[in-house]
């Protein structure tokens, strides 16, 4: 078993620097100036040590679109972004709506070994919204699927949604909803507002999200099932969640926000660059501010990337023909630091909460999002809080290059990521 010494780290960014000895897969000892033998020493110069990040919403595109991303390239991006676990969405080709596909993705994740890859199972067969997929079979598979989502599509039929909540409840599963009432977003290209109107783009109105969120909170409350709302994008959704969570019956509803919805607005439409096309769309400044506040006060539980790589031909085209989605794994931390830490909305304990602890709890992961303490699993990320770096979309590990943050300077850099005591990324390079 190898021993790794992290020298001069600040757990949660608090107190004087200490040394952390990682022995095998666990944190063995934490203390000032440890005098111990180690196989490798990482000099951290006071960098912030946090539990490794957990992403509840990643698109790895395998199987089917290996020209956009693979489990291997996506795992590299995750490790470089500070992640130790990711949830791979089911909208692959073929769809991950059965045990064979989820076990394939799970096994590929294990073979690559850079991050724990947990497949998300589809709620309905083929993401068609008509018939429940074999949720129990996916749960009992080697992949032990716990989160189910038709992401990319909304489970819009209320009866199917009700049955999914009831059925997953029987084995402690979670239904993750892409909230979009499809009858309100036919042909939608951008947030329904002044910018879309000026450019003649069909609008995606905020109530198409909010109506589904309200409906599904009520269904979760009624069934006792567990609901997770994907990529919350409007201030109205934050209001609904705040109301719901204030009720006695709360506890079974959680929600995520993406880094891009914490920073970018539909003013980006002016560029007419499809790199800014995403679903749900970039919204208004008032929405961005409401989402930051909701994340700070716990109304929105966590940050999830909705990392969505696309091949060049699906983005370098007309706006209407472009696929929605943007890269997220390697820029998530920088955007959270810029939008939440620098303005004083979250401290580093708060970052640990929204990027690691809460997502691990929602997903039911026992070995992720754990305290930085002796005896705990060494799933960790080391962050230089003062470093500034410039995003270069083409240099990110993903096969797709569709980062809307290309050229942007971001604060907070991942120095190292450890998965069960092993360095998976260090100084911007993947460690195999
Ligand atoms: Zn989605």
Boltz pocket constraint, residues with backbone or C-beta under 6 A from the ligand:
constraints:
  - pocket:
      binder: B
      contacts: [[A, 151], [A, 152], [A, 153], [A, 178], [A, 230], [A, 231], [A, 279], [A, 280]]
      max_distance: 6.0
